[in-house]
Amino acid sequence: MKYKLLAPLLLLIIIQTSTVLASPVISIDETVTENMFYSKSYTNPDSLEAHQIVVYSEDGEHSQIHLNYRLTPRTTTSPDGNHNVYKKALDSENGVGVEDYVINDTVAGTEANIKNIITMSYYGVAFSPDSKMYAAPRAVFFDDGRNAQYAIDICSVHNNTLLHRELTPFYIESTKDTPMEWEKSVIYEVYWSDDGSCIIYEVLGGNTESGQYPAYLASKRLNLDYAELRKMNGYEDTEMESVQEVVEEPTNNAENSLPIPGFEALVAVFALALGRKIKRA
């Protein structure tokens, strides 16, 4: 009897572990060339201006100081026009005015604060093609402007629920230790492709020289399972729903029966969770 009870318990643990390990990021392209970048169209075509500012300038021409003066935050609007993100003056508890990004629901007329967005560009976030999610560059750890850990957060627009966090390469200024061999780095711009298949994020990095911050651009791409992301956000793709209806229609007492996961399904989930590849140029 003890062993009979053990088998279902192990099955439950396997299913829960698979769910935790599953990621909507299929792979990461560490180096995105200009051809790769322009092979996609994006949900906010206006954001391409920010990309071109750095790409078509000479290396080191744009310092962090210069970019702060030139790049005024602009409103990012979702493809359906129902949400927008912009920088707004807010009051802190001690009465000192601070600026932060907010997401505005233009239909309901409500807005909510999006904390810890870190970007040097015009647009704070990138919306998904279905307008139900956004990707935001975040500082998940920030120590007085020095040592930092950045991430790309994919969130639901309706309640700011975090769906997935992808950590990015970071620098440790005190030790000069960084995967990109830069003394400093910061997220520059984020783009979401029109087909939902990828999010490109750009990093500005450089070494301190005569008080300046010479900026060099590196573009990286998160290749996504967009259908999986929509499921994580509570939405099923239409094609998947129609297939499911066809399969369940001839089944008797479908409402009273529970699907039993088979061994092949578990293997497939494990392959998806553990088979994530990181391509390095």
C-alpha positions in Angstrom: 0.0 0.0 0.0 2.9 2.3 0.9 4.4 1.9 -2.6 1.1 2.4 -4.3 0.7 5.8 -2.7 4.3 6.7 -3.5 3.7 6.6 -7.3 1.0 9.3 -7.5 3.0 11.5 -5.1 6.1 11.3 -7.4 3.9 12.0 -10.4 2.6 15.2 -8.6 6.2 16.3 -7.7 7.3 15.8 -11.4 4.4 17.9 -12.7 5.0 20.7 -10.2 8.7 20.7 -10.9 8.1 20.8 -14.6 5.8 23.8 -14.2 8.3 25.7 -12.2 11.2 25.0 -14.7 9.2 25.8 -17.8 10.2 29.1 -19.4 8.6 31.0 -22.3 12.2 31.9 -23.4 13.3 29.2 -25.9 16.8 30.6 -26.5 18.9 33.7 -26.4 20.8 35.3 -29.3 23.7 37.0 -27.5 24.6 39.1 -30.6 21.9 40.6 -32.9 23.2 42.0 -36.2 21.5 44.8 -38.1 20.2 42.3 -40.6 18.7 40.2 -37.7 17.2 43.4 -36.1 15.5 44.6 -39.3 14.3 41.1 -40.2 11.4 41.8 -37.8 8.8 44.5 -37.5 7.9 45.8 -34.0 4.9 46.7 -32.0 6.2 50.3 -31.6 7.9 51.3 -34.8 8.6 54.8 -33.4 11.1 53.2 -31.0 13.4 52.4 -34.0 14.5 56.1 -33.8 16.2 55.3 -30.5 18.0 52.4 -32.1 19.2 54.5 -35.0 20.6 57.3 -32.8 23.3 55.0 -31.4 23.8 52.7 -34.4 24.4 55.5 -36.8 26.7 57.4 -34.5 30.4 56.8 -34.1 31.5 54.6 -31.2 31.7 56.5 -28.0 30.0 59.6 -29.4 27.0 59.4 -27.0 27.9 59.5 -23.3 25.4 58.7 -20.6 25.4 62.4 -19.8 24.6 63.4 -23.4 21.8 60.8 -23.7 20.2 62.0 -20.5 19.8 65.5 -22.1 18.8 64.2 -25.6 16.4 61.3 -24.8 13.2 62.8 -23.3 10.8 60.0 -22.2 7.8 59.6 -24.5 4.5 57.8 -24.2 4.5 54.1 -25.3 1.1 53.1 -26.6 -0.2 49.5 -26.8 -1.1 48.3 -30.4 -4.9 48.4 -29.5 -4.6 51.9 -28.0 -6.1 50.8 -24.7 -3.0 51.2 -22.6 0.0 53.5 -22.5 3.1 53.9 -20.4 4.7 57.3 -19.6 6.9 59.0 -17.1 5.0 61.0 -14.5 5.8 63.3 -11.6 4.8 61.6 -8.4 5.0 62.6 -4.7 7.0 60.5 -2.3 6.0 60.1 1.3 8.3 62.9 2.5 6.7 65.3 0.0 9.7 65.4 -2.4 8.6 65.2 -6.0 9.9 62.1 -7.9 9.4 60.9 -11.4 8.4 57.3 -12.3 6.7 55.3 -15.0 3.0 54.6 -14.8 0.7 52.4 -17.0 -2.6 54.0 -17.9 -5.8 52.1 -18.8 -7.4 54.5 -21.3 -10.7 52.5 -21.2 -11.2 52.3 -17.4 -9.4 55.6 -16.8 -7.1 54.2 -14.2 -3.4 54.1 -13.8 -0.8 52.2 -11.8 2.9 52.8 -10.9 5.5 50.6 -12.6 8.4 50.6 -10.3 12.1 50.3 -11.0 12.1 50.7 -14.7 15.7 51.5 -15.8 16.2 52.7 -19.4 18.2 55.4 -21.2 15.9 55.6 -24.1 12.7 57.3 -25.3 10.3 54.5 -24.5 10.0 52.8 -21.1 8.5 49.4 -22.2 7.6 47.3 -25.2 4.0 46.0 -25.6 3.1 42.5 -26.9 1.2 42.2 -30.2 -2.0 41.3 -28.3 -1.6 44.4 -26.0 -2.1 42.2 -23.0 1.6 42.2 -21.8 4.6 44.4 -21.7 8.3 43.9 -21.4 10.1 46.3 -19.1 13.8 46.7 -18.2 14.1 46.5 -14.4 16.8 47.1 -11.8 16.2 44.1 -9.5 19.2 45.2 -7.4 20.6 48.7 -7.3 23.2 49.8 -4.7 23.5 53.6 -4.7 24.0 53.8 -8.5 27.0 51.4 -8.5 26.6 47.6 -8.5 23.4 46.6 -10.2 21.5 43.6 -11.5 19.2 44.2 -14.5 16.4 42.0 -15.8 13.8 42.0 -18.6 10.4 41.6 -16.9 7.4 40.4 -18.9 4.2 41.5 -17.1 0.4 41.5 -17.5 -1.0 44.9 -18.4 -4.1 44.4 -16.3 -2.5 44.0 -12.8 1.2 44.3 -13.3 1.6 40.6 -12.5 5.1 39.3 -13.3 4.9 36.4 -15.8 8.6 35.9 -16.4 11.9 37.5 -15.3 15.0 37.1 -17.5 18.2 38.3 -15.8 20.7 40.1 -18.1 24.5 40.4 -17.9 25.4 42.9 -15.3 28.5 44.7 -14.0 30.1 44.9 -10.6 31.8 48.3 -10.6 33.9 47.7 -7.5 35.6 44.7 -9.1 35.4 45.7 -12.8 34.0 42.2 -13.4 31.5 42.0 -16.2 30.6 39.4 -18.9 30.8 42.2 -21.5 34.1 43.5 -20.2 32.6 46.9 -19.5 33.0 49.0 -16.4 29.4 50.2 -16.6 26.3 49.1 -18.5 22.6 50.1 -18.6 19.5 48.9 -20.6 18.9 51.2 -23.5 15.8 50.1 -25.4 13.3 47.2 -25.6 11.4 46.0 -28.7 8.7 43.3 -29.1 8.2 41.8 -32.5 4.8 42.1 -34.3 4.6 38.3 -34.5 5.3 37.9 -30.7 8.2 35.6 -31.4 11.0 37.7 -29.8 12.0 40.5 -27.5 15.1 42.5 -28.4 16.8 44.5 -25.7 19.8 46.7 -26.1 22.6 47.4 -23.6 24.8 50.5 -23.6 28.2 49.9 -22.0 31.6 51.5 -21.7 34.5 52.3 -19.6 35.0 55.5 -17.6 37.3 57.9 -19.3 37.9 61.6 -18.3 34.6 61.7 -16.5 32.7 60.5 -19.6 30.8 57.3 -20.2 31.5 56.3 -23.8 28.5 54.2 -24.9 28.8 51.1 -27.1 25.7 49.2 -28.1 25.0 45.5 -27.8 21.7 44.0 -29.0 20.4 40.7 -27.6 17.3 38.7 -28.4 15.0 36.6 -26.3 13.3 34.0 -28.6 9.9 33.3 -27.1 7.2 30.7 -27.1 4.5 33.3 -27.5 1.6 30.8 -27.1 3.1 29.7 -23.7 3.3 33.4 -22.6 -0.3 33.9 -23.5 -1.3 30.8 -21.4 0.8 32.2 -18.5 -1.3 35.4 -18.8 -4.6 33.4 -18.8 -5.3 33.4 -22.5 -5.6 30.4 -24.9 -4.8 30.8 -28.6 -7.9 30.5 -30.8 -6.4 27.7 -32.9 -5.5 25.6 -29.8 -9.0 26.1 -28.4 -10.7 25.0 -31.6 -8.5 21.8 -31.7 -9.4 21.1 -28.1 -13.1 21.4 -28.8 -12.9 19.0 -31.7 -11.1 16.4 -29.5 -13.4 16.8 -26.5 -16.7 16.9 -28.5 -17.3 13.2 -29.0 -16.2 12.3 -25.4 -18.9 11.3 -23.0 -19.1 12.9 -19.5 -16.2 15.2 -20.4 -17.2 17.7 -17.6 -16.9 15.0 -15.0 -13.6 13.5 -16.1 -10.0 14.7 -15.5 -7.2 14.3 -18.0 -4.5 12.0 -16.8 -1.0 13.1 -17.9 0.9 10.4 -19.8 4.6 9.6 -19.6 5.2 11.1 -23.1 3.6 14.4 -22.0 5.9 14.6 -19.0 9.0 13.9 -21.1 7.9 16.6 -23.5 7.6 19.1 -20.6 11.0 18.2 -19.2 12.5 18.5 -22.7 11.1 22.0 -23.0 12.2 23.1 -19.5 15.7 21.6 -19.6 16.5 22.0 -23.3 16.9 25.8 -23.3 19.8 26.8 -25.4 21.9 30.0 -25.2 23.5 30.8 -28.5 26.7 32.8 -28.2 28.2 34.6 -31.2 
